[in-house]
Amino acid sequence: MRIGPYALPNTLAVAPMAGVTDRPFRQLCKRLGAGYAVSEMVGSDPRLRHTAKSRRRIDHAGEVAPIAVQIAGADPAMLADAARYNADLGAQIIDINMGCPAKKVCNVFAGSALLEDEALVARILEAVVKAVEVPVTLKIRTGPCPERRNALSIARIAEAAGVQMLAIHGRTRACAFRGQAEYATIAEVKSRARIPVIANGDVETPEEAKRVLEATGADGIMVGRAAQGRPWLFREIAHFLATGTSAAPAPLAEIRAVLLEHLEGLYALYGEEQGTRVARKHIGWTVRALPGGEEFRCAAVRIDSAVAQHAAVNDYFSRLAA
Ligand SMILES: Cc1cc2nc3c(=O)[nH]c(=O)nc-3n(C[C@H](O)[C@H](O)[C@H](O)COP(=O)(O)O)c2cc1C
């Protein structure tokens, strides 16, 4: 699959997740089998550009191309300006968030709330595509609510505006994260779209990835929550799609090495205090399925120095290996 000049190594994407898919996590996912990663969303309001959070989110040092940055907002001119600003800072692809149902985003009529206003969607997409030389992609849900699944109409608007790829989460805005993702709407959009379509929602295993690809005919799969604490999932999906057989589970030694590398990346990006806090959830996700994982997670959340956290994780894996 291509997005503009970028031929992706495969069509497995890690979904943008604010607070999760920071640079260290995206780098791990890409190294462990994801062909594509999109940054956490960056607000389009220029007044927020200099906050520590925004500065971290625009730091792409060492990231494997293509560097895709997601922008969020509702004002066409502001989004166009944010696209230009991020392209100038190294974004090679600009992704627009029209998929997030979070209150913080939707209360200001951004994210998936935009799907209700197709005229505004058109104005935003036209303004952003015109503002930058780099490819622009779009992430949406299937519509505002189950009674109004307008993803096809949005896809047509996107194509007409020059958007080069569409990722669709198979839920409506009103569904938030409830119920099951549905893939029929994604299949319908894919069957009529001229641009690549990536299917997203509830893919947890390599087998599900294959089923969703077959059910939708999509060009690729985007995985979010199932990759938390499990960035090698992309390698397992790639293996299953290529061979029809399951890959051997990630060895304990690799899980340990990946987690320790992840912790170091978080300390370096956030600094010790915040890095240790951010690391807690990743430790919890990684160990949840391992023996004594829950007990270790409960103990590990009380640790607040990087050295002690790193050592505790190391010791936990040494005990497991023994
Ligand atoms: C913690 C969290 C943060 C998210 N942040 C974003 C975001 O910044 N931008 C976005 O487009 N979607 C965001 N999403 C939605 C995901 O990209 C994805 O569409 C959704 O989780 C469904 O995929 P999954 O079932 O594979 O998790 C977020 C989801 C989660 C769970």
The ligand as a Tripos MOL2 file, in Angstrom:
@<TRIPOS>MOLECULE
LIG
   31    33     1     0     0
SMALL
NO_CHARGES

@<TRIPOS>ATOM
      1 C1         -6.5170    5.3250   25.1140 C.3       1 LIG1
      2 C2         -7.0100    5.6210   23.7190 C.ar      1 LIG1
      3 C3         -6.6540    6.8060   23.1090 C.ar      1 LIG1
      4 C4         -7.0750    7.0950   21.8040 C.ar      1 LIG1
      5 N1         -6.6520    8.2480   21.1970 N.ar      1 LIG1
      6 C5         -6.9570    8.4840   19.8980 C.ar      1 LIG1
      7 C6         -6.3980    9.6010   19.2140 C.ar      1 LIG1
      8 O1         -5.6050   10.3860   19.7410 O.2       1 LIG1
      9 N2         -6.7740    9.7760   17.9060 N.ar      1 LIG1
     10 C7         -7.6360    8.9140   17.2640 C.ar      1 LIG1
     11 O2         -7.9350    9.1070   16.0800 O.2       1 LIG1
     12 N3         -8.1580    7.8460   17.8950 N.ar      1 LIG1
     13 C8         -7.8240    7.6010   19.1880 C.ar      1 LIG1
     14 N4         -8.2900    6.4620   19.7940 N.ar      1 LIG1
     15 C9         -9.0740    5.4810   19.0230 C.3       1 LIG1
     16 C10        -8.1570    4.4070   18.4200 C.3       1 LIG1
     17 O3         -7.2910    4.9660   17.4610 O.3       1 LIG1
     18 C11        -8.9790    3.2720   17.7500 C.3       1 LIG1
     19 O4         -9.7460    3.8360   16.7180 O.3       1 LIG1
     20 C12        -9.8950    2.5660   18.7250 C.3       1 LIG1
     21 O5         -9.2220    2.2390   19.9340 O.3       1 LIG1
     22 C13       -10.4650    1.2760   18.1100 C.3       1 LIG1
     23 O6         -9.4460    0.3750   17.7680 O.3       1 LIG1
     24 P1         -9.0830   -0.9010   18.7200 P.3       1 LIG1
     25 O7        -10.3650   -1.6680   18.9400 O.co2     1 LIG1
     26 O8         -8.0700   -1.6770   17.9310 O.co2     1 LIG1
     27 O9         -8.5660   -0.3630   20.0120 O.co2     1 LIG1
     28 C14        -7.8960    6.1710   21.1040 C.ar      1 LIG1
     29 C15        -8.2760    4.9820   21.7350 C.ar      1 LIG1
     30 C16        -7.8360    4.6920   23.0170 C.ar      1 LIG1
     31 C17        -8.2320    3.3730   23.6540 C.3       1 LIG1
@<TRIPOS>BOND
     1     1     2 1
     2     2     3 ar
     3     2    30 ar
     4     3     4 ar
     5     4     5 ar
     6     4    28 ar
     7     5     6 ar
     8     6     7 ar
     9     6    13 1
    10     7     8 2
    11     7     9 ar
    12     9    10 ar
    13    10    11 2
    14    10    12 ar
    15    12    13 ar
    16    13    14 ar
    17    14    15 1
    18    14    28 ar
    19    15    16 1
    20    16    17 1
    21    16    18 1
    22    18    19 1
    23    18    20 1
    24    20    21 1
    25    20    22 1
    26    22    23 1
    27    23    24 1
    28    24    25 2
    29    24    26 1
    30    24    27 1
    31    28    29 ar
    32    29    30 ar
    33    30    31 1
@<TRIPOS>SUBSTRUCTURE
     1 LIG1         1 GROUP 0 **** ****
